Amino acid sequence: MKIKKCPKCGIYTLKDNCRICGSATASPHPLRFSPEDRWGEWRRKAKMKNIRD
Ligand SMILES: [Zn+2]
């Protein structure tokens, strides 16, 4: 299974093109655990931190 990521939307997909914006997707950097949960949580925390600071 090859998972890919849309560089614009930041979503993960198995397809060559993003289902949201249609951009060509690319393999995310080092693929280790569950990328969707891991990066989803990281992005939420980063976003909250930016708002609060
Ligand atoms: Zn997209």
N, CA, C, O and the ligand as a Tripos MOL2 file, in Angstrom:
@<TRIPOS>MOLECULE
protein
  213   211    54     0     0
PROTEIN
NO_CHARGES

@<TRIPOS>ATOM
      1 N           0.8400   -1.1990    0.0000 N.3       1 MET1
      2 CA          0.0000    0.0000    0.0000 C.3       1 MET1
      3 C           0.8720    1.2450    0.0000 C.2       1 MET1
      4 O           1.7340    1.4290    0.8600 O.2       1 MET1
      5 N           0.6260    2.0830   -0.9800 N.am      2 LYS2
      6 CA          1.3840    3.3290   -1.0500 C.3       2 LYS2
      7 C           0.4680    4.4880   -0.7070 C.2       2 LYS2
      8 O          -0.5070    4.7600   -1.4070 O.2       2 LYS2
      9 N           0.7910    5.1540    0.3630 N.am      3 ILE3
     10 CA         -0.0250    6.3070    0.7370 C.3       3 ILE3
     11 C           0.6520    7.5660    0.2250 C.2       3 ILE3
     12 O           1.8780    7.6800    0.2210 O.2       3 ILE3
     13 N          -0.1580    8.4860   -0.1980 N.am      4 LYS4
     14 CA          0.3790    9.7480   -0.7070 C.3       4 LYS4
     15 C          -0.3090   10.9110   -0.0250 C.2       4 LYS4
     16 O          -1.3390   10.7590    0.6330 O.2       4 LYS4
     17 N           0.2870   12.0690   -0.2010 N.am      5 LYS5
     18 CA         -0.2370   13.2430    0.4790 C.3       5 LYS5
     19 C          -0.3680   14.4060   -0.4880 C.2       5 LYS5
     20 O           0.4880   14.6230   -1.3460 O.2       5 LYS5
     21 N          -1.4480   15.1440   -0.3360 N.am      6 CYS6
     22 CA         -1.6190   16.3500   -1.1500 C.3       6 CYS6
     23 C          -0.8300   17.4920   -0.5040 C.2       6 CYS6
     24 O          -1.0340   17.7970    0.6710 O.2       6 CYS6
     25 N           0.0570   18.1150   -1.2540 N.am      7 PRO7
     26 CA          0.8660   19.1940   -0.6820 C.3       7 PRO7
     27 C           0.0510   20.4440   -0.3780 C.2       7 PRO7
     28 O           0.4700   21.2740    0.4290 O.2       7 PRO7
     29 N          -1.0800   20.5840   -1.0010 N.am      8 LYS8
     30 CA         -1.9020   21.7760   -0.7680 C.3       8 LYS8
     31 C          -2.8620   21.5900    0.3910 C.2       8 LYS8
     32 O          -2.9480   22.4360    1.2810 O.2       8 LYS8
     33 N          -3.5860   20.4730    0.3760 N.am      9 CYS9
     34 CA         -4.6090   20.2400    1.3940 C.3       9 CYS9
     35 C          -4.0300   19.5670    2.6350 C.2       9 CYS9
     36 O          -4.5730   19.7030    3.7310 O.2       9 CYS9
     37 N          -2.9450   18.8510    2.4620 N.am     10 GLY10
     38 CA         -2.3690   18.1470    3.5880 C.3      10 GLY10
     39 C          -3.1120   16.8740    3.9290 C.2      10 GLY10
     40 O          -2.9290   16.3130    5.0090 O.2      10 GLY10
     41 N          -3.9390   16.4210    3.0240 N.am     11 ILE11
     42 CA         -4.6670   15.1830    3.2740 C.3      11 ILE11
     43 C          -3.9190   14.0100    2.6650 C.2      11 ILE11
     44 O          -3.1100   14.1640    1.7500 O.2      11 ILE11
     45 N          -4.2130   12.8380    3.1980 N.am     12 TYR12
     46 CA         -3.5840   11.6310    2.6850 C.3      12 TYR12
     47 C          -4.5540   10.8770    1.7980 C.2      12 TYR12
     48 O          -5.7580   10.8430    2.0540 O.2      12 TYR12
     49 N          -4.0190   10.2800    0.7660 N.am     13 THR13
     50 CA         -4.8460    9.5250   -0.1690 C.3      13 THR13
     51 C          -4.0090    8.4300   -0.7920 C.2      13 THR13
     52 O          -2.7800    8.4610   -0.7390 O.2      13 THR13
     53 N          -4.6820    7.4720   -1.3770 N.am     14 LEU14
     54 CA         -3.9550    6.4170   -2.0840 C.3      14 LEU14
     55 C          -3.8820    6.7090   -3.5780 C.2      14 LEU14
     56 O          -3.2470    5.9750   -4.3350 O.2      14 LEU14
     57 N          -4.5320    7.7790   -3.9890 N.am     15 LYS15
     58 CA         -4.5920    8.0770   -5.4110 C.3      15 LYS15
     59 C          -3.5000    9.0500   -5.8370 C.2      15 LYS15
     60 O          -2.8350    9.6740   -5.0100 O.2      15 LYS15
     61 N          -3.3350    9.1590   -7.1510 N.am     16 ASP16
     62 CA         -2.2870   10.0330   -7.6840 C.3      16 ASP16
     63 C          -2.7010   11.4940   -7.6910 C.2      16 ASP16
     64 O          -1.8720   12.3910   -7.8470 O.2      16 ASP16
     65 N          -3.9940   11.7170   -7.5200 N.am     17 ASN17
     66 CA         -4.4570   13.0960   -7.4930 C.3      17 ASN17
     67 C          -5.3590   13.3220   -6.2850 C.2      17 ASN17
     68 O          -6.1310   12.4460   -5.8950 O.2      17 ASN17
     69 N          -5.2500   14.4920   -5.7110 N.am     18 CYS18
     70 CA         -6.0400   14.8400   -4.5370 C.3      18 CYS18
     71 C          -7.5250   14.8400   -4.8680 C.2      18 CYS18
     72 O          -7.9430   15.3480   -5.9090 O.2      18 CYS18
     73 N          -8.3140   14.2650   -3.9690 N.am     19 ARG19
     74 CA         -9.7520   14.2200   -4.2280 C.3      19 ARG19
     75 C         -10.4030   15.5670   -3.9310 C.2      19 ARG19
     76 O         -11.5470   15.7990   -4.3230 O.2      19 ARG19
     77 N          -9.7010   16.4390   -3.2570 N.am     20 ILE20
     78 CA        -10.2590   17.7480   -2.9160 C.3      20 ILE20
     79 C          -9.9280   18.7820   -3.9950 C.2      20 ILE20
     80 O         -10.8270   19.3940   -4.5710 O.2      20 ILE20
     81 N          -8.6540   18.9680   -4.2600 N.am     21 CYS21
     82 CA         -8.2400   20.0380   -5.1740 C.3      21 CYS21
     83 C          -7.7180   19.5010   -6.4980 C.2      21 CYS21
     84 O          -7.5140   20.2770   -7.4310 O.2      21 CYS21
     85 N          -7.4990   18.2060   -6.6050 N.am     22 GLY22
     86 CA         -7.0630   17.6340   -7.8700 C.3      22 GLY22
     87 C          -5.5700   17.7490   -8.1150 C.2      22 GLY22
     88 O          -5.0870   17.3380   -9.1700 O.2      22 GLY22
     89 N          -4.8280   18.3000   -7.1630 N.am     23 SER23
     90 CA         -3.3840   18.4110   -7.3280 C.3      23 SER23
     91 C          -2.7230   17.0380   -7.3230 C.2      23 SER23
     92 O          -3.2400   16.0860   -6.7380 O.2      23 SER23
     93 N          -1.5940   16.9540   -7.9720 N.am     24 ALA24
     94 CA         -0.8350   15.7110   -7.9430 C.3      24 ALA24
     95 C          -0.3160   15.4890   -6.5300 C.2      24 ALA24
     96 O           0.2180   16.4010   -5.8990 O.2      24 ALA24
     97 N          -0.4790   14.2810   -6.0510 N.am     25 THR25
     98 CA         -0.0250   13.9670   -4.6970 C.3      25 THR25
     99 C           1.3920   13.4130   -4.7170 C.2      25 THR25
    100 O           1.8810   12.9610   -5.7530 O.2      25 THR25
    101 N           2.0330   13.4520   -3.5830 N.am     26 ALA26
    102 CA          3.3930   12.9430   -3.4790 C.3      26 ALA26
    103 C           3.5250   12.1320   -2.2030 C.2      26 ALA26
    104 O           2.7600   12.3150   -1.2560 O.2      26 ALA26
    105 N           4.4870   11.2470   -2.1860 N.am     27 SER27
    106 CA          4.7160   10.4560   -0.9840 C.3      27 SER27
    107 C           5.1890   11.3640    0.1430 C.2      27 SER27
    108 O           6.0970   12.1700   -0.0580 O.2      27 SER27
    109 N           4.5950   11.2490    1.3130 N.am     28 PRO28
    110 CA          5.0590   12.0290    2.4590 C.3      28 PRO28
    111 C           6.4460   11.5840    2.8760 C.2      28 PRO28
    112 O           6.8900   10.4980    2.5050 O.2      28 PRO28
    113 N           7.1260   12.4090    3.6370 N.am     29 HIS29
    114 CA          8.5190   12.1350    4.0000 C.3      29 HIS29
    115 C           8.7140   10.7440    4.5900 C.2      29 HIS29
    116 O           8.2320    9.7930    3.9750 O.2      29 HIS29
    117 N           9.3300   10.5530    5.6470 N.am     30 PRO30
    118 CA          9.4980    9.1890    6.1570 C.3      30 PRO30
    119 C           8.1580    8.6410    6.6360 C.2      30 PRO30
    120 O           7.5170    9.2070    7.5220 O.2      30 PRO30
    121 N           7.7610    7.5560    6.0470 N.am     31 LEU31
    122 CA          6.4770    6.9670    6.3980 C.3      31 LEU31
    123 C           6.7030    5.8870    7.4540 C.2      31 LEU31
    124 O           7.3350    4.8650    7.1880 O.2      31 LEU31
    125 N           6.1930    6.1220    8.6230 N.am     32 ARG32
    126 CA          6.4670    5.1660    9.7080 C.3      32 ARG32
    127 C           5.1950    4.5730   10.2920 C.2      32 ARG32
    128 O           4.8210    3.4500    9.9560 O.2      32 ARG32
    129 N           4.5370    5.3110   11.1510 N.am     33 PHE33
    130 CA          3.4120    4.7110   11.8750 C.3      33 PHE33
    131 C           2.1020    4.9770   11.1600 C.2      33 PHE33
    132 O           1.9500    4.6300    9.9880 O.2      33 PHE33
    133 N           1.1980    5.5620   11.8250 N.am     34 SER34
    134 CA         -0.0620    5.9410   11.2000 C.3      34 SER34
    135 C           0.0200    7.4240   10.8640 C.2      34 SER34
    136 O          -0.2510    8.2590   11.7270 O.2      34 SER34
    137 N           0.3820    7.7670    9.6480 N.am     35 PRO35
    138 CA          0.6740    9.1610    9.3080 C.3      35 PRO35
    139 C          -0.5290   10.0650    9.4940 C.2      35 PRO35
    140 O          -0.3790   11.2310    9.8600 O.2      35 PRO35
    141 N          -1.6910    9.5560    9.2530 N.am     36 GLU36
    142 CA         -2.8680   10.4210    9.3340 C.3      36 GLU36
    143 C          -3.0940   10.8910   10.7700 C.2      36 GLU36
    144 O          -3.2820   12.0820   11.0150 O.2      36 GLU36
    145 N          -3.0740    9.9590   11.7110 N.am     37 ASP37
    146 CA         -3.2750   10.3300   13.1060 C.3      37 ASP37
    147 C          -2.1230   11.1730   13.6140 C.2      37 ASP37
    148 O          -2.3320   12.1860   14.2820 O.2      37 ASP37
    149 N          -0.9210   10.7620   13.3000 N.am     38 ARG38
    150 CA          0.2650   11.4380   13.8190 C.3      38 ARG38
    151 C           0.3080   12.8960   13.3630 C.2      38 ARG38
    152 O           0.4500   13.8050   14.1810 O.2      38 ARG38
    153 N           0.1870   13.1040   12.0880 N.am     39 TRP39
    154 CA          0.2890   14.4730   11.5670 C.3      39 TRP39
    155 C          -0.9660   15.2680   11.8450 C.2      39 TRP39
    156 O          -0.9120   16.4880   12.0020 O.2      39 TRP39
    157 N          -2.0940   14.5890   11.9080 N.am     40 GLY40
    158 CA         -3.3240   15.2920   12.2280 C.3      40 GLY40
    159 C          -3.2370   15.9080   13.6130 C.2      40 GLY40
    160 O          -3.6120   17.0610   13.8220 O.2      40 GLY40
    161 N          -2.7400   15.1270   14.5460 N.am     41 GLU41
    162 CA         -2.6070   15.6320   15.9090 C.3      41 GLU41
    163 C          -1.5640   16.7380   15.9720 C.2      41 GLU41
    164 O          -1.7690   17.7520   16.6390 O.2      41 GLU41
    165 N          -0.4660   16.5480   15.2910 N.am     42 TRP42
    166 CA          0.6040   17.5470   15.2880 C.3      42 TRP42
    167 C           0.0970   18.8670   14.7160 C.2      42 TRP42
    168 O           0.3750   19.9390   15.2540 O.2      42 TRP42
    169 N          -0.6460   18.7740   13.6260 N.am     43 ARG43
    170 CA         -1.1360   19.9850   12.9720 C.3      43 ARG43
    171 C          -2.1500   20.7010   13.8510 C.2      43 ARG43
    172 O          -2.1640   21.9310   13.9060 O.2      43 ARG43
    173 N          -2.9890   19.9500   14.5330 N.am     44 ARG44
    174 CA         -3.9750   20.5880   15.4170 C.3      44 ARG44
    175 C          -3.2790   21.3070   16.5600 C.2      44 ARG44
    176 O          -3.6440   22.4310   16.9060 O.2      44 ARG44
    177 N          -2.2920   20.6720   17.1370 N.am     45 LYS45
    178 CA         -1.5620   21.3020   18.2430 C.3      45 LYS45
    179 C          -0.8320   22.5500   17.7740 C.2      45 LYS45
    180 O          -0.8440   23.5780   18.4500 O.2      45 LYS45
    181 N          -0.2000   22.4550   16.6170 N.am     46 ALA46
    182 CA          0.5500   23.5840   16.0970 C.3      46 ALA46
    183 C          -0.3830   24.7510   15.8260 C.2      46 ALA46
    184 O          -0.0500   25.9070   16.0860 O.2      46 ALA46
    185 N          -1.5360   24.4350   15.3100 N.am     47 LYS47
    186 CA         -2.4900   25.4840   14.9770 C.3      47 LYS47
    187 C          -3.0000   26.1600   16.2500 C.2      47 LYS47
    188 O          -3.0870   27.3860   16.3150 O.2      47 LYS47
    189 N          -3.3310   25.3660   17.2460 N.am     48 MET48
    190 CA         -3.8260   25.9260   18.5030 C.3      48 MET48
    191 C          -2.7580   26.7920   19.1680 C.2      48 MET48
    192 O          -3.0500   27.8430   19.7400 O.2      48 MET48
    193 N          -1.5340   26.3310   19.0790 N.am     49 LYS49
    194 CA         -0.4380   27.0630   19.7040 C.3      49 LYS49
    195 C          -0.2510   28.4170   19.0210 C.2      49 LYS49
    196 O          -0.0310   29.4310   19.6830 O.2      49 LYS49
    197 N          -0.3390   28.4210   17.7020 N.am     50 ASN50
    198 CA         -0.1790   29.6720   16.9680 C.3      50 ASN50
    199 C          -1.2660   30.6730   17.3330 C.2      50 ASN50
    200 O          -1.0110   31.8710   17.4580 O.2      50 ASN50
    201 N          -2.4660   30.1670   17.4990 N.am     51 ILE51
    202 CA         -3.5710   31.0680   17.8330 C.3      51 ILE51
    203 C          -3.3790   31.6380   19.2330 C.2      51 ILE51
    204 O          -3.5920   32.8270   19.4740 O.2      51 ILE51
    205 N          -2.9750   30.7680   20.1420 N.am     52 ARG52
    206 CA         -2.8550   31.2040   21.5380 C.3      52 ARG52
    207 C          -1.6780   32.1630   21.7230 C.2      52 ARG52
    208 O          -1.7540   33.1100   22.5050 O.2      52 ARG52
    209 N          -0.6020   31.9070   20.9990 N.am     53 ASP53
    210 CA          0.5670   32.7710   21.1620 C.3      53 ASP53
    211 C           0.4270   34.0470   20.3530 C.2      53 ASP53
    212 O           1.3220   34.8920   20.3730 O.2      53 ASP53
    213 ZN         -5.5250   18.7970   -2.3580 Zn       54 ZN54
@<TRIPOS>BOND
     1     1     2 1
     2     2     3 1
     3     3     4 2
     4     3     5 am
     5     5     6 1
     6     6     7 1
     7     7     8 2
     8     7     9 am
     9     9    10 1
    10    10    11 1
    11    11    12 2
    12    11    13 am
    13    13    14 1
    14    14    15 1
    15    15    16 2
    16    15    17 am
    17    17    18 1
    18    18    19 1
    19    19    20 2
    20    19    21 am
    21    21    22 1
    22    22    23 1
    23    23    24 2
    24    23    25 am
    25    25    26 1
    26    26    27 1
    27    27    28 2
    28    27    29 am
    29    29    30 1
    30    30    31 1
    31    31    32 2
    32    31    33 am
    33    33    34 1
    34    34    35 1
    35    35    36 2
    36    35    37 am
    37    37    38 1
    38    38    39 1
    39    39    40 2
    40    39    41 am
    41    41    42 1
    42    42    43 1
    43    43    44 2
    44    43    45 am
    45    45    46 1
    46    46    47 1
    47    47    48 2
    48    47    49 am
    49    49    50 1
    50    50    51 1
    51    51    52 2
    52    51    53 am
    53    53    54 1
    54    54    55 1
    55    55    56 2
    56    55    57 am
    57    57    58 1
    58    58    59 1
    59    59    60 2
    60    59    61 am
    61    61    62 1
    62    62    63 1
    63    63    64 2
    64    63    65 am
    65    65    66 1
    66    66    67 1
    67    67    68 2
    68    67    69 am
    69    69    70 1
    70    70    71 1
    71    71    72 2
    72    71    73 am
    73    73    74 1
    74    74    75 1
    75    75    76 2
    76    75    77 am
    77    77    78 1
    78    78    79 1
    79    79    80 2
    80    79    81 am
    81    81    82 1
    82    82    83 1
    83    83    84 2
    84    83    85 am
    85    85    86 1
    86    86    87 1
    87    87    88 2
    88    87    89 am
    89    89    90 1
    90    90    91 1
    91    91    92 2
    92    91    93 am
    93    93    94 1
    94    94    95 1
    95    95    96 2
    96    95    97 am
    97    97    98 1
    98    98    99 1
    99    99   100 2
   100    99   101 am
   101   101   102 1
   102   102   103 1
   103   103   104 2
   104   103   105 am
   105   105   106 1
   106   106   107 1
   107   107   108 2
   108   107   109 am
   109   109   110 1
   110   110   111 1
   111   111   112 2
   112   111   113 am
   113   113   114 1
   114   114   115 1
   115   115   116 2
   116   115   117 am
   117   117   118 1
   118   118   119 1
   119   119   120 2
   120   119   121 am
   121   121   122 1
   122   122   123 1
   123   123   124 2
   124   123   125 am
   125   125   126 1
   126   126   127 1
   127   127   128 2
   128   127   129 am
   129   129   130 1
   130   130   131 1
   131   131   132 2
   132   131   133 am
   133   133   134 1
   134   134   135 1
   135   135   136 2
   136   135   137 am
   137   137   138 1
   138   138   139 1
   139   139   140 2
   140   139   141 am
   141   141   142 1
   142   142   143 1
   143   143   144 2
   144   143   145 am
   145   145   146 1
   146   146   147 1
   147   147   148 2
   148   147   149 am
   149   149   150 1
   150   150   151 1
   151   151   152 2
   152   151   153 am
   153   153   154 1
   154   154   155 1
   155   155   156 2
   156   155   157 am
   157   157   158 1
   158   158   159 1
   159   159   160 2
   160   159   161 am
   161   161   162 1
   162   162   163 1
   163   163   164 2
   164   163   165 am
   165   165   166 1
   166   166   167 1
   167   167   168 2
   168   167   169 am
   169   169   170 1
   170   170   171 1
   171   171   172 2
   172   171   173 am
   173   173   174 1
   174   174   175 1
   175   175   176 2
   176   175   177 am
   177   177   178 1
   178   178   179 1
   179   179   180 2
   180   179   181 am
   181   181   182 1
   182   182   183 1
   183   183   184 2
   184   183   185 am
   185   185   186 1
   186   186   187 1
   187   187   188 2
   188   187   189 am
   189   189   190 1
   190   190   191 1
   191   191   192 2
   192   191   193 am
   193   193   194 1
   194   194   195 1
   195   195   196 2
   196   195   197 am
   197   197   198 1
   198   198   199 1
   199   199   200 2
   200   199   201 am
   201   201   202 1
   202   202   203 1
   203   203   204 2
   204   203   205 am
   205   205   206 1
   206   206   207 1
   207   207   208 2
   208   207   209 am
   209   209   210 1
   210   210   211 1
   211   211   212 2
@<TRIPOS>SUBSTRUCTURE
     1 MET1         2 RESIDUE 1 A MET
     2 LYS2         6 RESIDUE 1 A LYS
     3 ILE3        10 RESIDUE 1 A ILE
     4 LYS4        14 RESIDUE 1 A LYS
     5 LYS5        18 RESIDUE 1 A LYS
     6 CYS6        22 RESIDUE 1 A CYS
     7 PRO7        26 RESIDUE 1 A PRO
     8 LYS8        30 RESIDUE 1 A LYS
     9 CYS9        34 RESIDUE 1 A CYS
    10 GLY10       38 RESIDUE 1 A GLY
    11 ILE11       42 RESIDUE 1 A ILE
    12 TYR12       46 RESIDUE 1 A TYR
    13 THR13       50 RESIDUE 1 A THR
    14 LEU14       54 RESIDUE 1 A LEU
    15 LYS15       58 RESIDUE 1 A LYS
    16 ASP16       62 RESIDUE 1 A ASP
    17 ASN17       66 RESIDUE 1 A ASN
    18 CYS18       70 RESIDUE 1 A CYS
    19 ARG19       74 RESIDUE 1 A ARG
    20 ILE20       78 RESIDUE 1 A ILE
    21 CYS21       82 RESIDUE 1 A CYS
    22 GLY22       86 RESIDUE 1 A GLY
    23 SER23       90 RESIDUE 1 A SER
    24 ALA24       94 RESIDUE 1 A ALA
    25 THR25       98 RESIDUE 1 A THR
    26 ALA26      102 RESIDUE 1 A ALA
    27 SER27      106 RESIDUE 1 A SER
    28 PRO28      110 RESIDUE 1 A PRO
    29 HIS29      114 RESIDUE 1 A HIS
    30 PRO30      118 RESIDUE 1 A PRO
    31 LEU31      122 RESIDUE 1 A LEU
    32 ARG32      126 RESIDUE 1 A ARG
    33 PHE33      130 RESIDUE 1 A PHE
    34 SER34      134 RESIDUE 1 A SER
    35 PRO35      138 RESIDUE 1 A PRO
    36 GLU36      142 RESIDUE 1 A GLU
    37 ASP37      146 RESIDUE 1 A ASP
    38 ARG38      150 RESIDUE 1 A ARG
    39 TRP39      154 RESIDUE 1 A TRP
    40 GLY40      158 RESIDUE 1 A GLY
    41 GLU41      162 RESIDUE 1 A GLU
    42 TRP42      166 RESIDUE 1 A TRP
    43 ARG43      170 RESIDUE 1 A ARG
    44 ARG44      174 RESIDUE 1 A ARG
    45 LYS45      178 RESIDUE 1 A LYS
    46 ALA46      182 RESIDUE 1 A ALA
    47 LYS47      186 RESIDUE 1 A LYS
    48 MET48      190 RESIDUE 1 A MET
    49 LYS49      194 RESIDUE 1 A LYS
    50 ASN50      198 RESIDUE 1 A ASN
    51 ILE51      202 RESIDUE 1 A ILE
    52 ARG52      206 RESIDUE 1 A ARG
    53 ASP53      210 RESIDUE 1 A ASP
    54 ZN54       213 GROUP 0 **** ****
